[in-house]
Amino acid sequence: MADDPRSAPASTYRLQVRASFDLDAAAAVTGYLHDLGVDWAYLSPILQAASGSDHGYDVVDPTRVDADRGGPGGLSRFVAAARDAGLGILVDIVPNHQGVADPTENPWWWDVLTHGRASRHAHAFDIDWEHGAERVVLPVLGGTLDEVLGRGEIEVAPPEGDDDGFGTVRYYDLVLPLAPGTAPLRATTDRLAVRDVLERQHWRVTSWRRDAEELNYRRFFTVTSLAGVRVELPDVFAASHGEILRWVREGLVDGLRIDHPDGLADPGGYLDALTAAVAEARGAASTPAFPVYVEKILEPGEQLPGWWATDGTTGYDALGEIDRVLVDPAGAPALTALDERLRGGPVDWHDMIAGTKREIADTSQAAEVGRLIRCLPDAVRAHLGDDRARDAFAELLAAFPVYRAYLPAGRELLADAVAMASARRPDLADALVVLAELVADADAELSRRFMQTTGPVTAKGVEDRAFYRYTRLSSLTEVGGDPSWFALDVPGFHAAFTRRQGSWPHALTALTTHDTKRSEDVRARLSVLAEVPDRWAAALDALRATASTGDGPLDALLWQAVIGAWSDDPALPERLHAYAEKAAREGDVGTSWTDPDEAFEARVHGLVDAAFDAARPTVEALVADVVDAGRSNSLSAKLLQLAGPGVPDVYQGTELWDLSLVDPDNRRPVDVAGRRALLARLDDGWMPSVDDTGAAKLLVVSRTLRLRRARPDLFTRYTPLPVVGAASAHAVAFDRGGAIAVATRLPVGLAARGGWGDTAVLLPTGRWRDAFTGRELAGGAAPLAVILADLPVALLVAAD
């Protein structure tokens, strides 16, 4: 797919569609997106999701467009508006799972709970029928069943009136179906009567605390309310993709983004099936090509499977490269020393994640490990014993170096995991070898299940635990990132972007998404701390003296969040309180989601309160010291993304400064009218300063996107350009085939040395014009003091 230049948009712009910003609201901004320079609008999931869902990833009915998001009429109106604005349309879809929190909303799940394995949808969900599951386990109770029954909290009732159902069970707001012939004669909460009815169902309720031990269906990571779907079965694929393929057939969409392909039994096979179905749906309309992007998390150095029918990833790999070229490697020793002082000694990142992944395998993924054990051949299971097999599986999962393998490809990853796990646990070496040999059989159920389990263990153990504990420089703890990889020099950056141009030139690139731990502008500001580590250490000591949780690394994380997100937003205190509580619970040090510690969380919230009271002068002084350099980093990062290889994706609102933290903070409403007004001023000739308005970023975004859309011929290759002179390490420059990007890096150090001096970039001959400022200059050794006199970035095109 990747070689046809028509197979990719020039750029995308992500819109978070929900009830408060439905498809009609999205239609109303299509004109603005065109004026901004956007090529394609990129919609979050729009299939029918659970009531009140703000994200749409909990699809409850894949056969229709979400009513609260505008329904099929809203989609038609959005498509018409997008076409009028000249926009292509990319839509996010969710093949891996469905939402089952409220069974009344999901007809497939309701039918399974009603009829059990006899349900026509029983095989659609990844329920462990093959290994003895007779009833679907639902961990939904607030206590044990005896406790709940003793309090009379469950009511069973017959069908009402002319209801064609079979009766229901009600537990507060949760309603469950009764199997045919099991309903009582009248509604009751009598303990014995209710227990008798419950014993005859195709499901079994238990305490929510028992999910890790008793769950018998695959879920999304640790979210019990998202049940895995078996799209590897042709009829399930057809049923769950019928509406999506209607969009394709009717020309309503031009491409798809695939959520969490690593959860699928066979991601490559799924992409092949999708490609064939799309081709059939399009019929004669086979050109231009139909791009498909995968939300595949690549570890540094890992390659996207080359045999997949995809145009590439959603761009976290590019994000890591861009961020790190803007981090000063000289700051690593001082920040490491500060981190060691805060935690009372050194910590190795890889040792930490081995531990956190093992924690996850032993707790929230224990049910999934139990399923792996049930997949073992009887003789092996008897030989090892369940306890030893569980121990060995957990170690193997903890040692797996990437999200998942795609066996038979990637057997070396399995060997590496065995070697690492054996070094940690030599007493399990023989068991690890036995299990790995079984996992290596790609045709076996055990192999498929193991590959579906490594991802959740990694995601929860690394991104949702270790990232909240490893706080040396939190801008580096981003999805797919390795924070022990501190910085990237300019030659390394050019090598990475050259590989991207050669291998996946039409993959998406991103700086902010709905899943990033903090927005691009927060990260850009925090990266400045690597240039001023002593200033940060002194400020942190003063801040901790004012308010502390008692945990040094968590204090560092929370105070970095305060510094990174600091603004005059009146909602900032509330936003920081929400972030701080989430961060503390995710890190699982001092408090947790399952067992919140009120006293510890009081200190967490006290720290946030102090930021707006006693610690405010210290916070504002530090922000004042780093804000300008942070904005320089923001503009540089944005230009490197927008002008670099791949298809740049702009997350909603980030064309201005956006100081958002982790979701749901990054799903706040966007002031489109304000952005439209600023864009109009720019188009009238206003040249903004790099100030609080963010108009300078809007200038960079709009001019670069417009150029990419209008002149794709200027973005066909990647050639590094040499920078010479005393300050040459502070610039990155490259030629995309006629469009030349120049960006500043390490701005604090640049200012300390007195600016650019005689530093110059070597340009091809001819006359060049900066698309941002209109300044013209001659080719050859062009002085950066002139090129970057107004902005820390420039985008040069031939003056004629």
DOPAMI-663419 format. One line per 2 residues: number of its first residue (from 1); their letters; for each residue x, y, z of C-alpha. Coordinates in steps of 0.25 Angstrom, whole numbers, plus 5000, padded with zeros to 4 digits. Example, Ala and Ser with C-alpha at 12.3 -4.5 7.8 and 13.67 -1.06 7.14 Angstrom:
// DOPAMI-663419
1	AS	5049:4982:5031; 5055:4996:5029
//
This chain:
// DOPAMI-663419
1	MA	5000:5000:5000; 5011:5010:5004
3	DD	5017:5013:4990; 5005:5020:4984
5	PR	5006:5035:4987; 4991:5035:4986
7	SA	4989:5025:4997; 4991:5036:5008
9	PA	4986:5049:5011; 4995:5061:5012
11	ST	4991:5063:5027; 4980:5059:5037
13	YR	4972:5067:5048; 4967:5058:5059
15	LQ	4953:5062:5064; 4947:5056:5077
17	VR	4933:5053:5073; 4923:5052:5085
19	AS	4909:5056:5090; 4914:5070:5093
21	FD	4922:5071:5080; 4914:5063:5070
23	LD	4915:5061:5055; 4907:5073:5052
25	AA	4917:5081:5061; 4928:5074:5054
27	AA	4922:5078:5040; 4921:5093:5045
29	VT	4937:5093:5046; 4940:5087:5033
31	GY	4942:5101:5026; 4951:5105:5037
33	LH	4959:5092:5035; 4961:5095:5021
35	DL	4965:5109:5023; 4975:5103:5033
37	GV	4981:5095:5022; 4976:5081:5027
39	DW	4975:5071:5016; 4966:5060:5023
41	AY	4957:5061:5036; 4960:5049:5045
43	LS	4948:5045:5054; 4948:5037:5067
45	PI	4939:5025:5067; 4925:5028:5063
47	LQ	4918:5014:5064; 4908:5013:5075
49	AA	4915:5014:5088; 4911:5013:5103
51	SG	4902:5024:5108; 4910:5036:5112
53	SD	4923:5031:5106; 4932:5042:5103
55	HG	4942:5034:5095; 4934:5024:5087
57	YD	4943:5012:5089; 4932:5005:5097
59	VV	4924:5001:5085; 4911:4994:5089
61	DP	4905:4992:5075; 4914:4992:5063
63	TR	4902:4992:5053; 4899:5007:5054
65	VD	4904:5021:5056; 4903:5026:5070
67	AD	4890:5033:5072; 4896:5043:5082
69	RG	4907:5046:5072; 4897:5050:5061
71	GP	4893:5036:5056; 4893:5033:5041
73	GG	4887:5046:5037; 4898:5054:5045
75	LS	4909:5045:5037; 4902:5049:5024
77	RF	4902:5063:5027; 4917:5063:5032
79	VA	4921:5056:5019; 4914:5066:5011
81	AA	4921:5078:5018; 4934:5071:5018
83	RD	4933:5069:5003; 4929:5083:5001
85	AG	4941:5087:5008; 4950:5078:5000
87	LG	4953:5069:5012; 4956:5054:5012
89	IL	4950:5046:5023; 4958:5036:5033
91	VD	4950:5029:5043; 4955:5021:5056
93	IV	4949:5007:5057; 4950:4998:5069
95	PN	4950:4983:5065; 4956:4977:5077
97	HQ	4945:4979:5088; 4931:4983:5091
99	GV	4925:4991:5103; 4917:4982:5112
101	AD	4916:4990:5125; 4901:4992:5122
103	PT	4896:4979:5116; 4883:4985:5112
105	EN	4890:4994:5102; 4898:4982:5095
107	PW	4888:4973:5088; 4899:4963:5085
109	WW	4904:4962:5100; 4890:4962:5105
111	DV	4887:4950:5096; 4899:4942:5101
113	LT	4895:4945:5116; 4881:4940:5113
115	HG	4884:4927:5105; 4899:4924:5109
117	RA	4906:4916:5099; 4894:4913:5091
119	SR	4893:4928:5088; 4895:4931:5073
121	HA	4906:4941:5078; 4913:4932:5088
123	HA	4925:4931:5078; 4926:4946:5075
125	FD	4931:4948:5089; 4945:4942:5094
127	ID	4939:4934:5105; 4946:4922:5110
129	WE	4936:4912:5106; 4947:4902:5101
131	HG	4953:4900:5115; 4941:4898:5124
133	AE	4934:4911:5124; 4919:4908:5126
135	RV	4915:4922:5131; 4920:4935:5128
137	VL	4926:4941:5141; 4922:4956:5143
139	PV	4930:4963:5154; 4920:4974:5157
141	LG	4916:4973:5172; 4921:4982:5183
143	GT	4923:4970:5192; 4922:4955:5193
145	LD	4909:4949:5188; 4905:4945:5202
147	EV	4907:4960:5206; 4899:4966:5195
149	LG	4888:4956:5196; 4887:4958:5211
151	RG	4885:4973:5209; 4874:4970:5199
153	EI	4881:4977:5188; 4878:4968:5177
155	EV	4863:4967:5171; 4858:4956:5162
157	AP	4846:4959:5154; 4837:4952:5143
159	PE	4835:4959:5130; 4826:4971:5130
161	GD	4813:4972:5122; 4815:4968:5108
163	DD	4830:4967:5109; 4835:4956:5100
165	GF	4847:4954:5110; 4849:4944:5120
167	GT	4850:4953:5133; 4861:4961:5139
169	VR	4871:4962:5150; 4873:4976:5156
171	YY	4885:4980:5164; 4884:4995:5166
173	DL	4885:5001:5152; 4890:4988:5146
175	VL	4880:4980:5139; 4883:4965:5135
177	PL	4874:4956:5127; 4869:4943:5132
179	AP	4870:4930:5124; 4857:4924:5118
181	GT	4848:4917:5129; 4856:4922:5141
183	AP	4848:4935:5145; 4840:4935:5158
185	LR	4825:4937:5158; 4827:4951:5165
187	AT	4838:4961:5167; 4845:4958:5180
189	TD	4858:4961:5188; 4857:4949:5197
191	RL	4870:4943:5199; 4867:4928:5197
193	AV	4858:4931:5185; 4868:4940:5178
195	RD	4880:4930:5180; 4871:4919:5174
197	VL	4869:4928:5162; 4883:4932:5160
199	ER	4888:4918:5161; 4880:4915:5148
201	QH	4886:4926:5139; 4896:4925:5128
203	WR	4904:4936:5136; 4910:4937:5150
205	VT	4911:4950:5158; 4923:4951:5168
207	SW	4930:4963:5175; 4938:4973:5166
209	RR	4950:4969:5174; 4950:4955:5168
211	DA	4951:4959:5154; 4966:4955:5154
213	EE	4964:4941:5159; 4950:4937:5152
215	LN	4948:4945:5139; 4946:4936:5128
217	YR	4945:4945:5116; 4956:4953:5109
219	RF	4955:4968:5111; 4962:4981:5107
221	FT	4974:4982:5117; 4968:4982:5130
223	VT	4955:4988:5127; 4944:4977:5130
225	SL	4933:4985:5124; 4940:4983:5110
227	AG	4939:4969:5105; 4948:4964:5094
229	VR	4942:4961:5081; 4946:4949:5071
231	VE	4947:4956:5058; 4957:4945:5053
233	LP	4944:4937:5051; 4938:4941:5037
235	DV	4924:4943:5041; 4927:4951:5053
237	FA	4936:4960:5044; 4924:4962:5035
239	AS	4914:4965:5046; 4923:4975:5053
241	HG	4928:4982:5040; 4915:4982:5032
243	EI	4912:4997:5035; 4927:5001:5033
245	LR	4927:4994:5020; 4914:5002:5016
247	WV	4922:5015:5019; 4933:5010:5009
249	RE	4923:5005:4999; 4915:5018:4999
251	GL	4928:5027:4999; 4926:5033:5012
253	VD	4940:5030:5017; 4953:5030:5010
255	GL	4962:5022:5020; 4961:5015:5034
257	RI	4969:5015:5047; 4970:5002:5054
259	DH	4969:5003:5069; 4978:4993:5077
261	PD	4981:4983:5067; 4990:4975:5076
263	GL	4978:4970:5084; 4974:4962:5072
265	AD	4977:4948:5070; 4984:4950:5057
267	PG	4986:4965:5054; 4992:4962:5040
269	GY	4981:4953:5036; 4971:4963:5041
271	LD	4977:4974:5032; 4977:4965:5020
273	AL	4962:4962:5022; 4959:4977:5024
275	TA	4967:4980:5011; 4959:4969:5003
277	AV	4946:4974:5009; 4949:4989:5006
279	AE	4953:4985:4992; 4940:4978:4990
281	AR	4932:4989:4996; 4938:4999:4987
283	GA	4937:4991:4974; 4941:4999:4962
285	AS	4945:5011:4971; 4958:5004:4973
287	TP	4966:5017:4972; 4971:5025:4979
289	AF	4976:5015:4989; 4969:5014:5003
291	PV	4979:5016:5014; 4978:5008:5027
293	YV	4986:5012:5039; 4989:5003:5052
295	EK	4990:5008:5066; 5002:4999:5068
297	IL	5012:5003:5079; 5026:5001:5075
299	EP	5037:5000:5085; 5050:5008:5081
301	GE	5057:5001:5070; 5045:4991:5067
303	QL	5040:4991:5053; 5025:4990:5048
305	PG	5023:4977:5042; 5026:4979:5027
307	WW	5015:4968:5022; 5003:4976:5029
309	AT	4993:4982:5019; 4995:4996:5025
311	DG	5000:5010:5022; 5007:5010:5036
313	TT	5005:5014:5050; 4998:5025:5057
315	GY	5011:5032:5060; 5016:5030:5074
317	DA	5030:5025:5069; 5032:5039:5062
319	LG	5027:5046:5074; 5038:5040:5082
321	EI	5049:5043:5072; 5044:5058:5071
323	DR	5043:5060:5086; 5057:5054:5089
325	VL	5065:5063:5079; 5060:5075:5087
327	VD	5065:5069:5100; 5079:5073:5105
329	PA	5087:5061:5107; 5096:5069:5117
331	GA	5085:5070:5127; 5084:5055:5129
333	PA	5094:5053:5140; 5088:5064:5149
335	LT	5074:5060:5147; 5078:5046:5150
337	AL	5085:5050:5163; 5073:5058:5167
339	DE	5064:5045:5164; 5073:5037:5172
341	RL	5073:5046:5184; 5058:5047:5183
343	RG	5056:5032:5183; 5068:5028:5193
345	GP	5077:5021:5182; 5078:5018:5168
347	VD	5068:5011:5159; 5069:5004:5146
349	WH	5058:5006:5137; 5058:4992:5131
351	DM	5058:4986:5145; 5047:4995:5149
353	IA	5038:4990:5138; 5041:4976:5140
355	GT	5036:4978:5154; 5023:4986:5150
357	KR	5020:4976:5139; 5021:4965:5148
359	EI	5012:4972:5158; 5001:4973:5147
361	AD	5003:4958:5143; 5001:4954:5157
363	TS	4989:4963:5160; 4980:4970:5149
365	QA	4984:4960:5138; 4983:4948:5147
367	AE	4971:4943:5140; 4978:4944:5127
369	VG	4990:4936:5132; 4980:4926:5137
371	RL	4974:4924:5123; 4989:4922:5118
373	IR	4990:4911:5128; 4977:4904:5124
375	CL	4983:4904:5110; 4994:4895:5114
377	PD	4995:4881:5110; 4990:4872:5121
379	AV	5003:4865:5123; 5011:4878:5123
381	RA	5001:4884:5133; 5002:4872:5142
383	HL	5017:4872:5141; 5019:4887:5145
385	GD	5007:4889:5154; 4998:4901:5153
387	DR	5006:4909:5163; 5019:4907:5156
389	AR	5013:4909:5142; 5007:4922:5147
391	DA	5020:4927:5153; 5027:4924:5140
393	FA	5017:4930:5131; 5017:4943:5139
395	EL	5032:4944:5138; 5032:4941:5123
397	LA	5021:4952:5121; 5029:4962:5130
399	AF	5042:4959:5122; 5035:4960:5108
401	PV	5043:4972:5102; 5032:4978:5093
403	YR	5016:4979:5093; 5015:4966:5085
405	AY	5021:4956:5075; 5014:4951:5062
407	LP	5019:4937:5062; 5025:4930:5055
409	AG	5032:4944:5053; 5039:4949:5065
411	RE	5044:4936:5071; 5056:4943:5075
413	LL	5048:4952:5084; 5043:4939:5092
415	AD	5057:4934:5093; 5061:4948:5099
417	AV	5050:4947:5109; 5054:4933:5113
419	AM	5068:4938:5115; 5064:4950:5123
421	AS	5054:4943:5132; 5064:4931:5134
423	AR	5074:4941:5139; 5064:4947:5149
425	RP	5059:4934:5153; 5068:4922:5151
427	DL	5059:4913:5159; 5049:4914:5147
429	AD	5059:4912:5136; 5054:4898:5132
431	AL	5039:4902:5133; 5042:4915:5124
433	VV	5048:4906:5113; 5036:4897:5113
435	LA	5026:4908:5113; 5034:4916:5102
437	EL	5035:4903:5093; 5019:4902:5094
439	VA	5017:4917:5091; 5026:4916:5079
441	DA	5016:4907:5072; 5009:4918:5065
443	DA	4997:4909:5061; 4994:4906:5076
445	EL	4983:4913:5084; 4994:4915:5095
447	SR	5002:4923:5085; 4991:4932:5081
449	RF	4987:4935:5095; 5001:4938:5100
451	MQ	5002:4948:5089; 4989:4954:5093
453	TT	4994:4955:5107; 5008:4962:5106
455	GP	5001:4975:5101; 4992:4977:5113
457	VT	5004:4973:5123; 5013:4983:5116
459	AK	5002:4994:5115; 4998:4993:5129
461	GV	5011:4990:5135; 5019:5001:5127
463	ED	5010:5012:5123; 5000:5012:5134
465	RA	5009:5008:5145; 5024:5010:5143
467	FY	5022:5023:5135; 5016:5029:5148
469	RY	5028:5024:5156; 5040:5027:5147
471	TR	5039:5043:5148; 5053:5047:5145
473	LS	5048:5055:5133; 5033:5053:5131
475	SL	5033:5058:5117; 5040:5045:5113
477	TE	5029:5036:5119; 5021:5035:5107
479	VG	5013:5024:5100; 5023:5015:5093
481	GD	5035:5022:5099; 5047:5017:5107
483	PS	5050:5028:5117; 5064:5022:5120
485	WF	5066:5027:5105; 5069:5041:5109
487	AL	5072:5049:5097; 5075:5048:5082
489	DV	5086:5056:5075; 5084:5062:5061
491	PG	5091:5051:5053; 5082:5041:5060
493	FH	5070:5049:5057; 5073:5050:5043
495	AA	5076:5035:5042; 5062:5032:5048
497	FT	5055:5041:5039; 5063:5036:5027
499	RR	5058:5022:5031; 5044:5027:5032
501	QG	5044:5033:5018; 5050:5020:5012
503	SW	5041:5010:5020; 5028:5016:5023
505	PH	5026:5030:5016; 5011:5030:5018
507	AL	5010:5026:5032; 5004:5036:5042
509	TA	5012:5044:5051; 5007:5050:5064
511	LT	5011:5059:5075; 4998:5059:5083
513	TH	4987:5049:5082; 4975:5045:5091
515	DT	4984:5035:5098; 4997:5043:5101
517	KR	5001:5045:5115; 5002:5060:5113
519	SE	5001:5069:5101; 5012:5073:5092
521	DV	5013:5087:5098; 5014:5082:5113
523	RA	5025:5072:5108; 5032:5084:5101
525	RL	5032:5092:5113; 5037:5081:5122
527	SV	5048:5077:5113; 5054:5091:5116
529	LA	5057:5085:5130; 5068:5077:5124
531	EV	5075:5090:5120; 5074:5096:5134
533	PD	5075:5083:5144; 5081:5091:5155
535	RW	5070:5102:5155; 5059:5091:5155
537	AA	5066:5083:5166; 5066:5096:5175
539	AL	5052:5099:5171; 5047:5085:5174
541	DA	5053:5085:5188; 5046:5098:5191
543	LR	5033:5093:5186; 5034:5080:5194
545	AT	5037:5088:5206; 5024:5095:5204
547	AS	5016:5083:5201; 5019:5068:5199
549	TG	5012:5055:5198; 5024:5048:5205
551	DG	5028:5041:5193; 5040:5047:5185
553	PL	5037:5042:5171; 5023:5045:5172
555	DA	5025:5059:5177; 5035:5061:5165
557	LL	5024:5056:5155; 5013:5065:5161
559	WQ	5021:5077:5162; 5025:5075:5148
561	AV	5011:5074:5144; 5008:5087:5151
563	IG	5020:5094:5144; 5016:5088:5130
565	AW	5001:5091:5130; 5002:5105:5138
567	SD	4994:5116:5131; 4983:5125:5134
569	DP	4972:5115:5131; 4962:5117:5143
571	AL	4959:5102:5142; 4974:5098:5144
573	PE	4972:5095:5159; 4961:5085:5157
575	RL	4969:5079:5145; 4982:5078:5153
577	HA	4974:5071:5165; 4968:5061:5155
579	YA	4982:5058:5149; 4989:5057:5162
581	EK	4979:5047:5168; 4979:5039:5155
583	AA	4995:5039:5155; 4996:5035:5169
585	RE	4986:5023:5167; 4992:5019:5154
587	GD	5006:5018:5160; 5001:5010:5172
589	VG	5010:5015:5182; 5003:5020:5195
591	TS	4989:5019:5188; 4982:5011:5177
593	WT	4970:5010:5169; 4965:4997:5177
595	DP	4969:5002:5191; 4970:5017:5191
597	DE	4977:5023:5204; 4970:5035:5208
599	AF	4981:5040:5217; 4991:5039:5205
601	EA	4982:5045:5195; 4979:5057:5205
603	RV	4994:5060:5203; 4993:5058:5188
605	HG	4982:5069:5188; 4989:5077:5198
607	LV	5001:5078:5188; 4992:5083:5177
609	DA	4985:5093:5187; 4999:5099:5191
611	AF	5002:5101:5176; 4992:5112:5176
613	DA	4995:5117:5190; 5008:5116:5198
615	AR	5016:5111:5186; 5010:5120:5176
617	PT	5022:5130:5175; 5032:5118:5173
619	VE	5024:5112:5163; 5022:5125:5155
621	AL	5037:5128:5156; 5041:5115:5150
623	VA	5030:5116:5139; 5035:5130:5135
625	DV	5049:5124:5134; 5045:5113:5125
627	VD	5033:5117:5117; 5040:5124:5105
629	AG	5049:5113:5103; 5037:5103:5104
631	RS	5030:5111:5093; 5043:5110:5084
633	NS	5043:5095:5087; 5028:5095:5083
635	LS	5029:5102:5070; 5042:5093:5066
637	AK	5035:5080:5070; 5022:5085:5062
639	LL	5031:5088:5049; 5039:5075:5050
641	QL	5026:5067:5051; 5018:5075:5040
643	AG	5029:5076:5030; 5036:5063:5033
645	PG	5033:5049:5026; 5020:5043:5028
647	VP	5006:5049:5029; 5005:5059:5040
649	DV	4993:5057:5050; 4988:5070:5057
651	YQ	4980:5067:5070; 4969:5076:5072
653	GT	4972:5090:5077; 4987:5088:5077
655	EL	4989:5098:5066; 4990:5108:5078
657	WD	4997:5105:5091; 4990:5094:5098
659	LS	4995:5090:5112; 4986:5078:5114
661	LV	4990:5066:5123; 4985:5052:5121
663	DP	4971:5048:5118; 4960:5052:5120
665	DN	4967:5066:5121; 4971:5065:5107
667	RR	4957:5064:5102; 4952:5078:5107
669	PV	4944:5086:5097; 4952:5094:5087
671	DV	4950:5109:5084; 4949:5108:5069
673	AG	4943:5122:5068; 4955:5128:5074
675	RR	4964:5120:5066; 4957:5124:5053
677	AL	4958:5139:5057; 4973:5138:5059
679	LA	4975:5131:5046; 4967:5142:5039
681	RL	4977:5152:5045; 4989:5144:5040
683	DD	4983:5143:5026; 4981:5159:5027
685	GW	4996:5160:5028; 4998:5160:5043
687	MP	5012:5155:5048; 5010:5151:5062
689	SV	5020:5150:5073; 5023:5137:5081
691	DD	5014:5140:5092; 5002:5136:5101
693	TG	4992:5136:5089; 4999:5124:5082
695	AA	4997:5131:5069; 5011:5128:5065
697	KL	5008:5113:5066; 4996:5115:5058
699	LV	5004:5122:5047; 5014:5110:5047
701	VS	5003:5100:5046; 4994:5107:5036
703	RT	5006:5111:5026; 5012:5097:5027
705	LR	4999:5089:5025; 4995:5098:5013
707	LR	5008:5096:5006; 5007:5081:5008
709	RA	4993:5081:5002; 4996:5090:4991
711	RP	5010:5085:4987; 5012:5071:4991
713	DL	5023:5070:4980; 5032:5078:4990
715	FT	5031:5067:5001; 5036:5055:4993
717	RY	5049:5052:5000; 5058:5054:5012
719	TP	5071:5060:5011; 5079:5066:5024
721	LP	5085:5079:5021; 5098:5083:5028
723	VV	5099:5094:5038; 5112:5100:5041
725	GA	5118:5110:5051; 5119:5111:5066
727	AS	5105:5108:5070; 5102:5098:5059
729	AH	5098:5088:5070; 5086:5096:5073
731	AV	5079:5095:5059; 5072:5084:5051
733	AF	5071:5086:5036; 5066:5077:5025
735	DR	5061:5078:5010; 5048:5070:5007
737	GG	5050:5072:4992; 5048:5086:4991
739	AI	5042:5090:5004; 5053:5093:5014
741	AV	5051:5092:5029; 5060:5099:5039
743	AT	5057:5098:5054; 5064:5102:5067
745	RL	5068:5092:5078; 5073:5094:5092
747	PV	5069:5109:5093; 5074:5112:5107
749	GL	5088:5108:5103; 5087:5116:5090
751	AA	5084:5128:5098; 5095:5126:5108
753	RG	5105:5126:5097; 5100:5139:5091
755	GW	5091:5134:5080; 5094:5129:5066
757	GD	5107:5137:5063; 5113:5133:5050
759	TA	5105:5119:5049; 5099:5117:5036
761	VL	5091:5106:5028; 5096:5102:5015
763	LP	5084:5104:5005; 5083:5100:4990
765	TG	5086:5111:4980; 5075:5120:4977
767	RW	5066:5130:4984; 5058:5125:4996
769	RD	5046:5130:5003; 5041:5127:5017
771	AF	5027:5123:5017; 5025:5128:5031
773	TG	5031:5142:5030; 5032:5145:5015
775	RE	5047:5148:5017; 5055:5145:5005
777	LA	5070:5140:5005; 5080:5135:4995
779	GG	5085:5120:4995; 5098:5116:5000
781	AA	5103:5119:5014; 5090:5125:5019
783	PL	5092:5132:5033; 5082:5126:5044
785	AV	5083:5139:5051; 5075:5145:5039
787	IL	5066:5133:5036; 5062:5131:5050
789	AD	5062:5146:5054; 5047:5146:5057
791	LP	5043:5131:5060; 5051:5119:5064
793	VA	5047:5112:5052; 5046:5114:5037
795	LL	5040:5107:5025; 5047:5111:5012
797	VA	5042:5110:4998; 5048:5115:4985
799	AD	5045:5129:4984; 5039:5128:4969
//
